[in-house]
Amino acid sequence: MNQYTASMILENRIYKYSIPITESGCWIWIAYCDEQNYGKLNYKGKSLLAHRASYEAFTGFIPDNIHVLHKCDTPSCVNPKHLYLGTDKDNALDRERKKRGPNSKKTHCKHGHIFNNFNTYFIAKYPTKRFCKKCASERQRIYKIRQRDT
């Protein structure tokens, strides 16, 4: 089976197991979905994520270690126009922007200080992490005391 035939088989399966939603433009996967609501399908004895299969069938090759991200923020969407490629960092930034990351729902640091515009800072090296200014200030104060006492 050549690449063209494989692509056609995947395209047909995507059309068969998705429903287009006119309002959003999403193609919602109606077959099996996992716990995070991502569509899954079996092809050649392998379990594939439906949005990755859709991207590969309609758009093209997905390099190793590259994610297929959703513009629409709908995990079960398989519309290739809503999908784009990204790195681990792109995926993490996208997840944080959409408030889906593990720490995005936290409103306070572990010491109880609120995360707001005045008490929060970010470091370019860690773009998805927030840091508490009050805690950083306290750490700096303790560090200076220890340096003075030695």
Secondary structure, 3 states (H helix, E strand, C coil): CCHHHHHHHHHHHHHHCEEECCCCCCEEECCCECCCCCEEEEECCEEEEHHHHHHHHHCCCCCCCCEEEECCCCCCECCHHHEEEECHHHHHHHHHHCCCCCCCCCCECCCCCECCCCCEEEECCEEEEEEEHHHHHHHHHHHHHHHHHC
